[in-house]
Amino acid sequence: MIDQESISSPDTLNPVAIEDGVSIKPPGAGRFQVTATSFLALFAIVGIALYGLPFYYDFMVRDFGWSRTQVTSGNALSKLFIGPLFGFIAGWAVDKFGPKKLMIGGILLASGALIGLGRMSSLWMFYLFYVFNALGYVCGGPLPNQVLLSQWFAKSRGKAMGTAYLGIGIGGAVVPLLSNWLVPRLGWHGALQALGILIIVIALPMALRIKQPQMATPKKAVAPVPVAPVLRSKYFYLLAIGSMCSIGAIGGTNQHLKLFLTVDHGFTQGDAARVVSMVLAFSLVGRLLMGWLADRIPKKYVMLLIYCLVAISIPLLFVSSPIALYLFAIVFGISLGGDYMIIPLMGAELFGVRVLGRLMGIVLTADGVAEAVCPMLVGYLRDRTGTYSIGFVVLVAMGLVGAIAVALLKQGAVTSDVEAGRALRV
């Protein structure tokens, strides 16, 4: 477990920092390179490949005659298949081999997914390339980047995570506007292929240059920390339940936002693109604000604030007013910005960074299931009832359940027994 009060960190001026029992030499300019690498990887794999695809759902509904359930089922089925099958394996691989190889593979897969989706002509191809997209997200998305940043930063981990996660917000804010410019010129098929090529150009060069932090020779070998004690802690399950509910509520809202605006409420493509872009632009504020707060107040309270913002933002979509819609974009965007970032920070505070890869492999797998199921559930309810009202009420309830789970988390470190490999007594 990291004792933030009594140890130095690799991002201070102290000559040697101690992180989970391992001394780390100051990495110097390497910290900037690592942060930039994570920024670009998250910009491409999450901002473009994940948040960009829902922009194209209404084109698929109109051109192929698919239902809302079908266009959201690609995300659902791919993550339900890929998440449980590869999530823990990816976490183990990051702890064992480091994040570099996994990130490179994820970038290539995410790029191939968008190029493939831009060339598809049937539902089976849609599902196949969504599997590629899910693999790209697992291998190159939050998991390896969270571990990479945690290896290089200790005391300023929240600030570093917040800075890198700006890539998601900037990528997500740019991609609707870029897509709105590309579609009239290339068609929506060509626009998707162009975005796939852009992922390679943006993210791959820096990922190829990743280096491991320099480790000073430890005075004695550090025994591996088993993950079993974490799995016996009730706080692990509260963290997982809370994050699943919040991520599910965000995913269900985000995946349907453009459909809700264009098909149900008659917004033009340009107007809808501006609203979606506004959400992701304010996610930048959320990432910076929540990262700054996480370095100054207990992370539990930051997490609780984020989850409460998720729950109170969605009802604003029921209000037929431009002001309410813009307020939704601001509040929802801020919560979106902080959500993914706070989970590994809370996990590291509770259980330490030496099990973080395996821990986040499990938690992100569970989050992926929630993020997959909720949009498809909302789409099914919309197809059956003709309105989004019931589906959005379900998402609000999930946000509130997530906030309750976070409120029950223990503030600060659970126990030092995790590092010792002993059973947790909680």
C-alpha positions as a printed NumPy array, in Angstrom:
array([[  0.   ,   0.   ,   0.   ],
       [  1.206,   3.454,  -0.807],
       [  1.718,   5.626,   2.229],
       [  1.354,   9.011,   0.56 ],
       [  2.312,  10.914,   3.694],
       [  5.554,   9.163,   4.496],
       [  7.123,   8.372,   1.126],
       [  8.594,  10.373,  -1.667],
       [  7.208,  10.142,  -5.184],
       [  8.906,   9.842,  -8.556],
       [  7.497,  13.206,  -9.532],
       [  9.2  ,  15.2  ,  -6.778],
       [ 12.754,  16.512,  -6.422],
       [ 13.764,  13.799,  -3.962],
       [ 16.619,  11.66 ,  -5.296],
       [ 14.87 ,   8.319,  -4.829],
       [ 11.203,   7.522,  -4.32 ],
       [  9.696,   4.408,  -2.78 ],
       [  6.621,   2.963,  -4.455],
       [  5.164,  -0.231,  -2.985],
       [  8.529,  -1.255,  -1.622],
       [ 10.489,  -0.603,  -4.836],
       [ 12.837,   2.37 ,  -5.161],
       [ 12.394,   4.393,  -8.329],
       [ 14.968,   6.753,  -9.8  ],
       [ 13.611,  10.143, -10.852],
       [ 12.445,   9.705, -14.482],
       [ 12.976,  13.353, -15.458],
       [ 11.583,  14.24 , -18.883],
       [ 10.224,  10.715, -19.229],
       [  7.172,  11.734, -17.213],
       [  6.14 ,  14.218, -19.9  ],
       [  6.569,  11.592, -22.612],
       [  4.51 ,   9.047, -20.657],
       [  1.709,  11.54 , -20.045],
       [  1.714,  12.565, -23.709],
       [  1.633,   8.918, -24.803],
       [ -1.377,   8.161, -22.608],
       [ -3.061,  11.388, -23.754],
       [ -2.751,  10.421, -27.428],
       [ -3.708,   6.785, -26.887],
       [ -6.845,   7.754, -24.977],
       [ -7.594,  10.488, -27.54 ],
       [ -7.582,   7.882, -30.3  ],
       [ -8.905,   4.678, -28.736],
       [-11.546,   6.137, -26.411],
       [-12.203,   9.626, -27.769],
       [-12.387,   8.651, -31.455],
       [-13.111,   4.903, -31.58 ],
       [-15.469,   4.623, -28.59 ],
       [-17.2  ,   8.   , -28.363],
       [-17.114,   8.601, -32.117],
       [-19.114,   5.561, -33.2  ],
       [-22.523,   6.587, -31.76 ],
       [-22.408,   9.578, -34.132],
       [-22.926,   7.082, -36.963],
       [-25.795,   5.092, -35.43 ],
       [-28.547,   7.167, -37.017],
       [-26.958,   6.672, -40.454],
       [-27.048,   2.91 , -39.898],
       [-30.678,   3.052, -38.744],
       [-31.68 ,   4.981, -41.87 ],
       [-29.507,   3.197, -44.464],
       [-29.782,  -0.4  , -43.247],
       [-33.167,  -0.247, -41.514],
       [-31.668,  -1.499, -38.252],
       [-33.422,  -0.881, -34.931],
       [-31.916,   0.993, -32.003],
       [-31.464,  -2.327, -30.248],
       [-29.416,  -3.614, -33.173],
       [-27.137,  -0.587, -33.556],
       [-26.316,  -0.654, -29.834],
       [-26.032,  -4.448, -29.702],
       [-22.657,  -4.412, -31.473],
       [-21.137,  -2.567, -28.53 ],
       [-23.041,  -4.801, -26.109],
       [-22.259,  -8.211, -27.578],
       [-18.617,  -7.422, -28.327],
       [-17.958,  -6.21 , -24.788],
       [-19.913,  -9.049, -23.197],
       [-17.751, -11.458, -25.172],
       [-14.424,  -9.641, -25.053],
       [-14.61 ,  -8.15 , -21.554],
       [-15.018, -11.342, -19.494],
       [-12.77 , -13.344, -21.824],
       [ -9.862, -10.93 , -22.119],
       [-10.246,  -8.344, -19.345],
       [ -8.482, -10.256, -16.574],
       [ -5.948, -11.659, -19.04 ],
       [ -5.109,  -8.107, -20.102],
       [ -4.72 ,  -7.062, -16.461],
       [ -2.392,  -9.996, -15.803],
       [ -0.417,  -9.214, -18.972],
       [  0.063,  -5.575, -17.934],
       [  1.365,  -6.611, -14.504],
       [  3.603,  -9.269, -16.06 ],
       [  4.971,  -7.627, -19.219],
       [  4.182,  -3.924, -18.875],
       [  1.737,  -1.798, -20.852],
       [  3.709,  -1.091, -24.062],
       [  2.95 ,  -4.191, -26.159],
       [ -0.668,  -4.231, -25.077],
       [ -1.124,  -0.581, -26.049],
       [  0.399,  -1.053, -29.495],
       [ -1.91 ,  -3.988, -30.185],
       [ -4.9  ,  -1.998, -28.959],
       [ -4.116,   0.922, -31.274],
       [ -3.895,  -1.374, -34.312],
       [ -7.124,  -3.155, -33.399],
       [ -9.075,   0.07 , -32.841],
       [ -7.865,   1.42 , -36.174],
       [ -8.802,  -1.778, -37.985],
       [-12.233,  -1.727, -36.36 ],
       [-13.179,   1.69 , -37.75 ],
       [-11.774,   0.917, -41.18 ],
       [-13.744,  -2.344, -41.197],
       [-16.955,  -0.69 , -39.998],
       [-16.541,   1.837, -42.787],
       [-16.531,  -0.99 , -45.341],
       [-19.254,  -3.202, -43.851],
       [-22.454,  -4.082, -45.675],
       [-24.191,  -6.54 , -43.332],
       [-24.962,  -7.118, -39.666],
       [-22.432,  -9.916, -39.202],
       [-19.65 ,  -7.605, -40.374],
       [-20.917,  -4.966, -37.949],
       [-20.558,  -7.436, -35.067],
       [-17.152,  -8.681, -36.234],
       [-15.559,  -5.25 , -36.375],
       [-17.178,  -4.219, -33.112],
       [-15.309,  -7.168, -31.565],
       [-12.107,  -5.615, -32.937],
       [-13.131,  -2.312, -31.381],
       [-13.739,  -3.936, -27.997],
       [-10.354,  -5.689, -28.156],
       [ -8.704,  -2.39 , -28.996],
       [-10.348,  -0.76 , -25.995],
       [ -9.313,  -3.557, -23.61 ],
       [ -5.721,  -3.654, -24.865],
       [ -5.032,   0.014, -25.484],
       [ -7.62 ,   1.96 , -23.502],
       [ -7.884,   2.88 , -19.813],
       [ -6.337,  -0.302, -18.355],
       [ -2.731,  -0.089, -19.67 ],
       [ -2.73 ,   3.699, -19.449],
       [ -3.854,   3.674, -15.814],
       [ -1.089,   1.221, -14.941],
       [  1.497,   3.119, -16.996],
       [  0.715,   6.404, -15.231],
       [  0.6  ,   4.707, -11.821],
       [  4.106,   3.32 , -12.431],
       [  5.549,   6.764, -13.161],
       [  3.611,   8.935, -10.693],
       [  2.765,   8.609,  -7.012],
       [  2.04 ,  11.851,  -5.164],
       [  0.737,  13.657,  -8.266],
       [ -1.003,  10.637,  -9.725],
       [ -4.387,  12.352,  -9.771],
       [ -3.046,  15.329, -11.723],
       [ -1.189,  13.075, -14.166],
       [ -4.258,  10.896, -14.686],
       [ -6.435,  13.965, -15.184],
       [ -4.028,  15.449, -17.728],
       [ -3.756,  12.222, -19.737],
       [ -7.504,  11.703, -19.621],
       [ -7.973,  15.085, -21.282],
       [ -7.259,  13.085, -24.421],
       [-10.624,  11.355, -24.116],
       [-12.472,  14.626, -23.743],
       [-10.631,  16.402, -26.551],
       [-10.925,  13.401, -28.867],
       [-14.611,  12.99 , -28.039],
       [-15.255,  16.709, -28.526],
       [-13.414,  16.851, -31.859],
       [-14.795,  13.684, -33.45 ],
       [-18.456,  14.812, -33.844],
       [-17.365,  18.065, -35.474],
       [-14.769,  16.293, -37.62 ],
       [-17.307,  13.626, -38.602],
       [-19.87 ,  16.295, -39.458],
       [-17.246,  17.797, -41.806],
       [-16.121,  14.451, -43.274],
       [-19.522,  12.854, -43.942],
       [-20.685,  15.314, -46.632],
       [-17.322,  14.95 , -48.394],
       [-16.598,  11.203, -48.043],
       [-19.941,   9.712, -47.038],
       [-20.313,   8.135, -43.63 ],
       [-18.494,   4.962, -44.773],
       [-15.485,   6.939, -45.96 ],
       [-15.548,   9.119, -42.839],
       [-15.237,   6.058, -40.595],
       [-12.289,   4.752, -42.619],
       [-10.57 ,   8.133, -42.401],
       [-10.973,   8.105, -38.62 ],
       [ -9.44 ,   4.618, -38.501],
       [ -6.345,   5.824, -40.337],
       [ -6.179,   8.879, -38.069],
       [ -5.933,   6.617, -34.993],
       [ -2.706,   5.087, -36.329],
       [ -1.217,   8.475, -37.184],
       [ -2.023,   9.987, -33.791],
       [ -1.341,   7.213, -31.295],
       [  1.14 ,   4.679, -32.674],
       [  4.396,   6.702, -32.932],
       [  4.434,   7.676, -29.243],
       [  3.349,   4.22 , -28.07 ],
       [  6.351,   2.707, -29.835],
       [  8.634,   4.912, -27.694],
       [  7.279,   3.891, -24.268],
       [  9.987,   3.064, -21.705],
       [  9.724,   1.468, -18.31 ],
       [ 10.554,   3.717, -15.329],
       [ 14.132,   3.29 , -14.106],
       [ 14.221,   1.114, -11.039],
       [ 16.993,   1.34 ,  -8.504],
       [ 18.259,  -2.003,  -7.278],
       [ 16.172,  -2.905,  -4.232],
       [ 17.926,  -3.907,  -1.047],
       [ 15.851,  -7.042,  -0.938],
       [ 13.523,  -8.758,  -3.352],
       [  9.924,  -7.649,  -3.195],
       [  7.558, -10.611,  -3.03 ],
       [  4.648, -10.601,  -5.484],
       [  1.402,  -9.395,  -3.969],
       [ -1.455, -11.885,  -4.407],
       [ -4.82 , -10.584,  -5.558],
       [ -6.842, -13.071,  -3.475],
       [ -6.99 , -10.837,  -0.352],
       [ -8.474,  -8.052,  -2.459],
       [-11.189, -10.379,  -3.71 ],
       [-12.123, -11.169,  -0.104],
       [-12.708,  -7.521,   0.724],
       [-16.243,  -6.162,   0.726],
       [-14.804,  -2.826,  -0.384],
       [-13.676,  -4.371,  -3.657],
       [-17.276,  -5.341,  -4.432],
       [-18.618,  -1.95 ,  -3.4  ],
       [-16.068,  -0.335,  -5.727],
       [-17.062,  -2.698,  -8.552],
       [-20.821,  -2.204,  -8.045],
       [-20.496,   1.56 ,  -7.794],
       [-18.387,   1.838, -10.916],
       [-20.625,  -0.569, -12.876],
       [-23.733,   1.464, -12.091],
       [-22.181,   4.804, -12.94 ],
       [-20.414,   3.601, -16.085],
       [-23.627,   1.873, -17.201],
       [-25.662,   5.053, -16.696],
       [-23.12 ,   7.121, -18.615],
       [-22.816,   4.586, -21.42 ],
       [-26.588,   4.218, -21.776],
       [-27.001,   7.971, -22.058],
       [-24.038,   8.634, -24.308],
       [-24.776,   5.848, -26.802],
       [-28.306,   7.138, -27.391],
       [-27.746,  10.887, -27.168],
       [-27.453,  11.586, -30.91 ],
       [-30.329,   9.215, -31.737],
       [-32.407,  10.973, -29.072],
       [-31.61 ,  14.38 , -30.558],
       [-31.833,  13.698, -34.311],
       [-34.465,  10.977, -34.685],
       [-36.727,  11.702, -31.695],
       [-36.412,  15.483, -31.469],
       [-35.598,  16.546, -35.027],
       [-32.201,  18.139, -34.447],
       [-30.06 ,  18.645, -37.536],
       [-26.797,  16.757, -37.858],
       [-24.873,  19.959, -37.157],
       [-26.916,  20.879, -34.077],
       [-26.63 ,  17.361, -32.66 ],
       [-22.891,  17.338, -33.333],
       [-22.514,  20.574, -31.387],
       [-24.408,  19.207, -28.364],
       [-22.392,  15.97 , -28.348],
       [-19.185,  17.953, -28.761],
       [-20.214,  20.236, -25.892],
       [-20.636,  17.211, -23.61 ],
       [-17.136,  16.   , -24.4  ],
       [-15.697,  19.51 , -24.166],
       [-16.999,  19.847, -20.611],
       [-15.569,  16.429, -19.846],
       [-12.21 ,  18.218, -20.105],
       [-13.278,  20.435, -17.222],
       [-14.35 ,  17.334, -15.31 ],
       [-11.029,  15.577, -15.801],
       [ -8.99 ,  18.554, -14.668],
       [-11.306,  19.445, -11.8  ],
       [-11.673,  15.907, -10.454],
       [ -7.952,  15.18 , -10.856],
       [ -7.155,  18.376,  -8.948],
       [ -9.669,  17.522,  -6.21 ],
       [ -8.398,  13.925,  -5.944],
       [ -4.947,  15.227,  -4.983],
       [ -6.413,  17.446,  -2.243],
       [ -9.435,  15.782,  -0.615],
       [-10.284,  12.12 ,   0.073],
       [-10.886,  10.328,  -3.206],
       [-14.061,   8.76 ,  -1.827],
       [-15.743,  12.166,  -1.708],
       [-14.575,  13.024,  -5.218],
       [-16.006,   9.735,  -6.474],
       [-19.279,  10.365,  -4.646],
       [-19.545,  13.829,  -6.198],
       [-19.022,  12.409,  -9.691],
       [-21.661,   9.726,  -9.25 ],
       [-24.204,  12.212,  -7.883],
       [-23.627,  14.435, -10.916],
       [-24.363,  11.47 , -13.187],
       [-27.7  ,  10.869, -11.44 ],
       [-28.873,  14.494, -11.497],
       [-27.838,  15.279, -15.08 ],
       [-29.963,  12.719, -16.964],
       [-33.395,  14.091, -15.865],
       [-32.503,  17.375, -17.582],
       [-33.105,  15.602, -20.915],
       [-36.804,  15.399, -20.013],
       [-37.07 ,  19.206, -19.935],
       [-37.997,  20.676, -23.332],
       [-35.769,  23.718, -23.126],
       [-32.498,  24.694, -24.817],
       [-31.209,  25.949, -21.469],
       [-31.904,  22.563, -19.846],
       [-30.137,  20.799, -22.716],
       [-27.05 ,  22.973, -22.357],
       [-27.117,  22.477, -18.581],
       [-27.287,  18.732, -19.188],
       [-24.253,  18.96 , -21.474],
       [-22.299,  20.816, -18.777],
       [-23.191,  18.589, -15.788],
       [-23.124,  15.295, -17.679],
       [-19.869,  16.265, -19.377],
       [-18.167,  17.048, -16.072],
       [-19.281,  13.73 , -14.58 ],
       [-18.228,  11.868, -17.728],
       [-14.794,  13.451, -17.483],
       [-14.157,  12.346, -13.932],
       [-15.799,   8.928, -13.951],
       [-13.229,   6.598, -15.511],
       [-10.323,   8.547, -14.031],
       [-11.428,   8.237, -10.394],
       [-11.846,   4.436, -10.386],
       [ -8.118,   3.504, -10.563],
       [ -7.256,   6.306,  -8.143],
       [ -9.693,   4.881,  -5.61 ],
       [ -8.48 ,   1.343,  -6.294],
       [ -4.846,   2.348,  -5.78 ],
       [ -5.704,   4.117,  -2.535],
       [ -7.608,   1.116,  -1.204],
       [ -5.376,  -1.742,  -2.361],
       [ -2.046,  -0.358,  -3.674],
       [ -0.537,  -0.197,  -7.148],
       [  1.14 ,  -3.623,  -7.126],
       [ -2.218,  -5.316,  -7.667],
       [ -3.687,  -2.469,  -9.705],
       [ -3.351,  -4.147, -13.108],
       [ -5.172,  -7.283, -11.99 ],
       [ -7.655,  -5.296,  -9.925],
       [ -8.534,  -2.988, -12.824],
       [ -8.673,  -5.96 , -15.187],
       [-11.556,  -7.299, -13.1  ],
       [-13.258,  -3.961, -12.43 ],
       [-13.005,  -2.733, -16.017],
       [-14.36 ,  -6.071, -17.221],
       [-17.377,  -5.607, -14.962],
       [-17.695,  -1.987, -16.099],
       [-17.543,  -3.137, -19.709],
       [-20.462,  -5.496, -19.111],
       [-22.524,  -2.639, -17.645],
       [-21.494,  -0.29 , -20.442],
       [-22.496,  -2.954, -22.961],
       [-25.839,  -3.997, -21.505],
       [-27.263,  -0.591, -20.56 ],
       [-27.323,   0.995, -24.045],
       [-28.924,  -2.126, -25.506],
       [-31.489,  -2.173, -22.664],
       [-32.348,   1.488, -23.253],
       [-32.617,   0.791, -27.006],
       [-34.923,  -2.161, -26.367],
       [-37.155,  -0.074, -24.079],
       [-37.249,   2.696, -26.705],
       [-38.184,   0.226, -29.452],
       [-40.957,  -1.281, -27.316],
       [-42.443,   1.911, -25.826],
       [-41.703,   4.516, -28.488],
       [-40.066,   6.825, -25.934],
       [-36.799,   7.124, -24.049],
       [-38.52 ,   8.063, -20.772],
       [-38.5  ,   4.636, -19.104],
       [-34.968,   3.848, -20.204],
       [-33.611,   7.133, -18.88 ],
       [-35.398,   6.607, -15.548],
       [-33.596,   3.262, -15.268],
       [-30.279,   5.03 , -15.877],
       [-31.014,   7.609, -13.164],
       [-31.762,   4.793, -10.697],
       [-28.455,   3.142, -11.587],
       [-26.597,   6.38 , -10.958],
       [-28.159,   6.641,  -7.491],
       [-27.272,   3.024,  -6.644],
       [-23.673,   3.735,  -7.666],
       [-23.559,   6.763,  -5.361],
       [-24.849,   4.675,  -2.435],
       [-22.166,   2.022,  -3.029],
       [-19.436,   4.678,  -3.033],
       [-20.806,   6.229,   0.152],
       [-20.241,   2.849,   1.87 ],
       [-16.558,   2.673,   0.864],
       [-13.993,   3.107,   3.59 ],
       [-12.098,   6.385,   3.452],
       [ -8.371,   5.883,   2.916],
       [ -6.439,   2.609,   2.831],
       [ -8.317,  -0.549,   3.692],
       [ -5.419,  -2.463,   5.242],
       [ -1.71 ,  -3.047,   4.785],
       [ -2.411,  -6.775,   4.738],
       [ -2.825,  -6.596,   0.953],
       [  0.873,  -5.931,   0.526],
       [  1.785,  -8.64 ,   2.992],
       [ -0.431, -11.103,   1.143],
       [ -2.481, -11.891,   4.23 ],
       [ -6.245, -12.266,   4.337],
       [ -8.171,  -9.034,   4.709],
       [-10.156,  -8.749,   7.915],
       [-12.968,  -6.52 ,   6.69 ]])
